[in-house]
Amino acid sequence: MKPFRKTLIGAVLLASMAHIDVEAQVARQDRQALVAIYNATDGPNWSRSDRWLDPSVADWWGVTVSNGRVTHLDLSSNGLSGELPYQIRFLTDLEELILNDNNLSGRIPSDISLLPELMVLQLSHNQLSGEIPTNIRNLSRLQILALENNRLSGPIPNFPTGLEQLTLQNNLLSGSIPSIKIPNLRVLNLGNNQLTGELPIDFGHNPIHYGSSLKTFIISNNEGLTGSLPTILVNQKNLDTFWFDGTDLCEPSYEVFQRWLNGISDVRRTGCVVDRPIEFVTGSCERALGEAYLDINNVRARILNTGGLFYRSQPHVYNVPRFTNSNAIFAGSLWIAGRVGDEIRATATRYGEWEFWAGPIDDNGEPPFDCALYDRVYKISREDIETYEATGETTPDLRDWPTGLGAPTLDANGDPIDLLDLPLEVRRDRTIDLADGERPDIRGEQTVWWIMNDRGNYHRSTQSVPLGLEVHGMAYASRSSIDAINDATLYNYRIQSEYQSH
């Protein structure tokens, strides 16, 4: 039986190696795909075809082999002509396909979408035509897509969300620019096409965080692009090249946008500036981080200036009894909606999607350029006030109580101080004057106060145009022998919308 066993094992080994070109140690399907490319693109007349069609594929010029599979194919500037064959789909371990600066024609084969490991696809400077295959979005590992300087037409499709570089300039692409939401995109060039319409209002918004890695954004020489540049573009804080000349796009005139635009090192403009209706204005504020705790009675509650209450991330805090891990409420938030003409607009906060930012709205209806300057939640107790009156010692929040921003304050006669009719620049830095007898007008035995607005950034939860709100929040609590009061926290919001144009 021993000779039979040896023969059987040898047969199994031979079968398992059947798909490998034993002499070249390359998968047979890879060799067949490369030979198909050679034949379809006039291989005999390439500029260089060193060792091509020799037994060892690893020696073919422009081919890189790893572990028996072709991983890189670079035939750039090599005189290829004709159409890419469907057999390209068999290069399933291919990571880089670089065929730029040739004379390739026809359509981009949709079979390219079947290359799961592809990270770099460069087909620029050819004569490719037709539409970009829609299934290209299936290339989940793709980081660089270069299709510029071809004859590609039709609409811009959806692309893989892992892209870092997307260059489509100098083609015949048409239609509107879609809302391209690719978190790590560094280069986006759509210049010199036939694109039309307005940029979407949320164009450039990053769905993961409010910053962006985008450094180059070019849409020049698309004469059909019209309207106003979306104010949400101010979130592109790392942008150093922005070209929109050769279009009918206009710059919003408001200060936050102009400061952002003037801070970009390489800008090509149209010269058109427009007073975009104030209701469309949004800023570039980061999420507010300020917080304080109501903890005067049997409740410990986390207060935030994001429009939300109790929850930012773990742990959520509305402890009853105080100083335990027992949470009576998971989260709370402020939702406001209203009708403007025939349009319903909303501002809401839900879990991680906040639509309020720290700080006031100025006299022109614009948010702060830097909301972080106002990112603070003030906490005052009656004991703090009594301690000051007895010893002259203050807490930081008592000392800095922002009377000028609207924090409720009483003068020496006990009358309310209201400075909100004054220009913001006059009252912005006005804090309480304790020495002159002014005191915080707090409720209960402990009060928390904060200020926020709904124009600070794009509304990614409701997808709504801002209402133009400035909100003064107050949370307060009291100690009491009555359980219902001792177990309660109370909330008051002063909501101002007089800056709206309607």
Residue pairs with C-beta under 8 A, 6 or more apart in sequence:
19 27
19 28
19 29
20 26
20 27
20 28
20 68
21 27
21 28
21 31
21 57
23 55
23 56
24 31
24 55
24 56
24 57
24 58
25 58
25 65
25 68
26 57
26 58
26 65
26 68
26 69
26 70
27 68
27 69
27 70
27 93
29 90
29 92
30 57
30 69
30 70
30 90
30 91
30 93
31 57
32 87
32 90
33 70
33 87
33 88
33 89
33 90
33 91
34 52
34 57
34 60
34 63
34 70
34 73
34 91
35 53
36 85
36 87
36 88
37 43
37 73
37 84
37 85
37 87
37 88
38 49
38 52
38 53
39 85
40 82
40 83
40 84
40 85
41 80
41 81
41 82
41 83
41 84
41 102
41 104
42 79
42 80
42 81
42 82
43 49
43 52
45 79
45 81
46 52
46 75
46 78
46 79
46 80
47 77
47 78
47 79
48 61
48 62
48 78
49 61
50 59
50 60
50 61
51 59
51 60
51 61
52 60
52 61
53 60
54 60
57 63
57 65
57 70
58 65
62 73
62 74
62 75
62 78
63 70
63 72
63 73
64 70
64 71
64 72
64 73
64 74
65 71
66 93
69 92
69 93
70 91
70 93
70 94
71 93
71 94
71 95
71 96
71 117
72 94
72 95
72 96
72 98
73 91
73 94
73 96
73 97
73 98
73 99
74 96
74 98
75 98
75 99
75 102
76 98
76 99
76 100
76 101
76 102
76 122
77 100
77 101
77 102
78 102
79 102
79 103
80 99
80 102
80 103
80 104
81 102
81 103
81 104
81 105
82 104
82 105
82 106
83 104
83 105
83 106
83 107
83 109
84 99
84 104
84 106
84 108
84 109
84 112
85 109
86 109
86 111
87 111
88 97
88 109
88 111
88 112
88 115
89 109
89 111
89 112
89 114
89 115
91 97
91 115
92 114
92 115
92 116
92 117
93 117
94 115
94 117
94 118
95 117
95 118
95 119
95 120
96 118
96 119
96 120
97 112
97 115
97 118
97 120
97 121
97 122
97 123
98 120
98 122
99 122
99 123
99 126
100 122
100 123
100 124
100 125
100 126
100 146
101 124
101 125
101 126
102 125
102 126
103 126
103 127
104 123
104 126
104 127
104 128
105 126
105 127
105 128
105 129
106 128
106 129
106 130
107 128
107 129
107 130
107 131
107 133
108 123
108 128
108 130
108 132
108 133
108 136
108 147
108 152
109 133
110 133
110 135
112 118
112 121
112 133
112 136
112 139
113 133
113 135
113 136
113 138
113 139
115 139
116 139
116 140
116 141
117 141
118 139
118 141
118 142
119 141
119 142
119 143
119 144
120 142
120 143
120 144
121 139
121 142
121 144
121 145
121 146
122 144
122 146
123 146
123 147
123 150
124 146
124 147
124 148
124 149
124 150
124 167
125 148
125 149
125 150
126 149
126 150
127 150
127 151
128 147
128 150
128 151
128 152
129 150
129 151
129 152
129 153
130 152
130 153
130 154
131 152
131 153
131 154
131 155
131 157
132 147
132 152
132 154
132 156
132 157
132 168
133 157
134 157
134 158
136 142
136 145
136 157
136 159
136 160
137 157
137 158
137 159
137 160
138 160
139 160
140 160
140 162
141 160
141 162
142 159
142 160
142 162
142 163
143 162
143 163
143 164
143 165
144 163
144 164
144 165
145 159
145 163
145 165
145 166
145 167
146 165
146 167
147 167
147 168
147 171
148 167
148 168
148 169
148 170
148 171
148 189
149 169
149 170
149 171
150 170
150 171
151 171
151 172
152 168
152 171
152 172
152 173
153 171
153 172
153 173
153 174
154 173
154 174
154 175
155 173
155 174
155 175
155 176
155 178
156 168
156 173
156 175
156 177
156 178
156 190
156 195
158 178
159 166
159 180
159 182
160 182
161 181
161 182
161 183
162 182
162 184
163 182
163 184
163 185
164 184
164 185
164 186
164 187
164 213
165 185
165 186
165 187
166 180
166 182
166 185
166 187
166 188
166 189
167 187
167 188
167 189
168 189
168 190
168 193
169 189
169 190
169 191
169 192
169 193
169 218
170 191
170 192
170 193
171 192
171 193
172 193
172 194
173 190
173 193
173 194
173 195
174 193
174 194
174 195
174 196
175 195
175 196
175 197
176 195
176 196
176 197
176 198
176 200
177 190
177 195
177 197
177 199
177 200
177 203
177 219
177 225
178 200
179 200
179 202
179 203
179 205
180 188
180 203
181 205
181 206
181 207
183 206
183 207
183 208
183 209
183 212
183 213
184 213
185 212
185 213
185 214
186 213
186 214
186 215
186 216
187 214
187 215
187 216
188 214
188 216
188 217
188 218
189 216
189 217
189 218
190 218
190 219
190 222
191 218
191 219
191 220
191 221
191 222
191 243
191 246
192 220
192 221
192 222
193 221
193 222
194 222
194 224
195 219
195 222
195 224
195 225
196 222
196 224
196 225
196 226
197 224
197 225
197 226
197 227
198 225
198 226
198 227
198 228
199 219
199 225
199 227
199 229
199 230
199 249
200 230
201 230
201 232
201 280
201 465
202 230
202 232
202 458
202 460
202 463
203 230
203 232
203 233
204 212
204 214
204 217
204 230
204 232
204 233
204 235
204 236
205 232
205 235
205 458
205 460
206 212
206 235
207 460
210 235
210 284
210 285
210 286
210 287
210 457
211 235
211 237
211 238
211 286
212 235
212 236
212 237
212 238
212 239
213 238
214 236
214 238
214 239
215 238
215 239
215 240
215 241
216 239
216 240
216 241
217 236
217 239
217 241
217 242
217 243
218 241
218 242
218 243
219 225
219 243
219 244
219 247
219 249
220 243
220 244
220 245
220 246
220 247
220 268
221 245
221 246
221 247
222 246
222 247
223 246
223 247
223 248
224 247
224 248
225 244
225 247
225 248
225 249
226 247
226 248
226 249
227 248
227 249
227 250
228 249
228 250
228 251
228 252
228 274
228 276
228 280
229 244
229 249
229 250
229 251
229 252
229 257
231 252
231 254
231 256
231 257
231 276
231 280
231 281
231 282
231 283
232 282
232 457
232 458
233 257
233 260
234 256
234 257
234 260
234 282
234 283
234 284
235 284
235 457
235 458
237 260
237 284
239 264
240 264
240 265
240 266
241 264
241 265
241 266
241 267
242 261
242 264
242 266
242 267
242 268
243 266
243 267
243 268
244 268
244 269
244 270
245 268
245 269
245 270
246 270
247 270
248 270
248 272
249 270
249 272
250 270
250 272
250 273
250 274
251 257
251 258
251 261
251 269
251 270
251 272
251 273
251 274
252 258
252 273
252 274
252 275
252 276
252 280
252 281
253 273
253 274
253 275
253 276
254 275
254 276
254 278
254 281
254 364
254 366
255 364
255 366
255 369
256 281
256 283
256 284
256 366
256 367
256 369
259 369
260 284
261 267
261 269
277 501
278 364
278 365
278 366
278 468
278 499
278 500
278 501
279 340
279 345
279 465
279 466
279 468
279 500
279 501
279 502
280 465
281 365
281 366
281 367
281 455
281 466
282 367
282 455
282 456
282 457
282 458
282 459
282 466
283 357
283 366
283 367
283 368
283 369
283 371
283 455
283 456
283 457
284 369
284 457
285 357
285 358
285 359
285 367
285 368
285 370
285 371
285 372
285 456
285 457
286 357
286 371
286 372
287 306
287 354
287 357
288 304
288 305
288 306
288 354
288 356
288 357
288 358
288 371
288 375
288 452
289 375
290 304
290 305
290 358
290 375
290 376
290 377
290 450
291 302
291 303
291 304
291 305
291 312
291 377
292 303
292 377
292 378
292 379
292 448
293 300
293 301
293 302
293 303
293 317
293 379
294 300
294 301
294 303
294 379
294 446
294 448
294 475
294 476
294 477
294 489
295 301
295 322
295 446
296 381
296 444
296 445
296 446
296 477
296 478
296 479
297 322
297 445
297 477
297 478
297 479
297 480
297 485
297 486
297 487
297 488
298 320
298 321
298 322
298 486
298 487
299 318
299 319
299 320
299 321
299 322
299 328
299 477
299 487
299 488
299 489
300 317
300 318
300 319
300 322
300 323
301 309
301 310
301 317
301 318
301 319
301 475
301 477
301 489
302 309
302 310
302 311
302 312
302 316
302 317
302 318
303 309
303 377
303 448
303 450
303 473
303 475
304 310
304 312
304 377
305 356
305 358
305 375
305 376
305 377
305 450
305 451
305 452
305 473
306 312
306 349
306 354
306 356
306 357
306 452
307 333
307 334
307 347
307 348
307 349
307 354
307 355
307 356
307 452
307 454
307 471
308 331
308 332
308 333
308 334
308 349
308 350
308 351
308 354
309 318
309 331
309 332
309 333
309 475
309 491
310 316
310 317
310 318
310 327
310 329
310 330
310 331
310 332
311 330
311 331
311 332
311 351
313 352
315 325
315 327
316 327
316 330
316 331
317 327
318 327
318 328
318 329
318 330
319 325
319 326
319 327
319 328
320 326
320 327
320 328
320 487
331 351
333 348
333 349
333 350
334 347
334 348
334 349
334 356
334 471
334 473
334 493
335 346
335 347
335 348
335 349
336 346
336 347
336 348
336 454
336 467
336 469
336 495
337 344
337 345
337 346
337 347
337 348
337 467
338 344
338 345
338 346
338 467
338 497
339 345
340 465
340 467
340 500
340 502
341 502
343 465
344 464
345 464
345 465
345 466
345 467
346 459
346 462
346 464
346 467
347 355
347 356
347 454
347 459
347 462
347 464
347 466
347 467
347 469
348 355
348 461
348 462
349 355
349 356
349 461
350 461
353 460
353 461
354 461
355 454
355 459
355 460
355 461
355 462
356 452
356 453
356 454
356 456
356 471
357 367
357 371
357 452
357 453
357 454
357 455
357 456
357 457
358 368
358 371
358 372
358 374
358 375
358 376
358 450
358 451
358 452
358 456
359 367
359 368
359 371
359 373
359 374
359 375
359 451
359 452
359 453
359 456
360 368
360 374
360 405
360 406
360 424
360 428
360 451
360 453
360 470
361 367
361 453
361 455
361 468
361 469
361 470
361 496
361 499
362 368
362 424
362 425
363 423
363 424
363 499
364 499
365 455
365 468
365 499
365 500
365 501
366 455
367 453
367 455
367 456
368 374
368 453
368 456
371 453
371 456
374 405
374 451
376 450
377 448
377 449
377 450
378 397
378 400
378 401
378 402
378 407
378 448
378 449
378 450
379 397
379 446
379 447
379 448
380 395
380 397
380 398
380 401
380 440
380 442
380 446
380 447
380 449
381 442
381 445
381 446
381 447
382 442
382 445
382 446
383 445
384 394
384 395
384 397
384 398
385 398
385 439
385 440
385 442
387 393
388 394
388 398
388 434
394 434
398 432
398 434
398 440
399 431
399 432
399 434
400 431
400 432
401 407
401 409
401 431
401 432
401 440
402 430
402 431
402 432
402 451
403 409
403 417
403 419
403 430
403 431
403 432
403 433
403 438
404 419
404 427
404 428
404 429
404 430
404 431
405 427
405 428
405 451
405 472
406 418
406 419
406 420
406 451
406 472
406 494
407 432
407 440
407 449
407 451
407 472
408 416
408 440
408 441
408 442
408 449
408 474
409 416
409 417
409 432
409 438
409 439
409 440
409 441
410 416
410 417
410 438
410 439
410 440
410 441
411 417
411 436
411 437
411 438
412 436
412 437
412 438
416 441
417 438
419 427
419 430
420 427
420 496
432 438
432 439
432 440
440 447
442 476
443 474
443 476
443 490
443 492
444 476
444 477
444 478
444 490
445 477
445 478
445 479
446 476
446 477
446 478
447 474
447 475
447 476
448 473
448 474
448 475
448 476
449 472
449 473
449 474
450 472
450 473
451 470
451 471
451 472
451 473
452 470
452 471
452 473
453 469
453 470
453 471
454 466
454 467
454 468
454 469
454 471
455 466
455 468
455 469
459 465
459 466
467 497
467 500
468 497
468 499
468 500
469 495
469 496
469 497
470 495
470 496
470 497
470 499
471 493
471 494
471 495
471 496
472 493
472 494
472 496
473 491
473 492
473 493
474 491
474 492
474 493
474 494
475 489
475 490
475 491
475 492
476 489
476 490
476 492
477 488
477 489
477 490
478 485
478 486
479 486
480 486
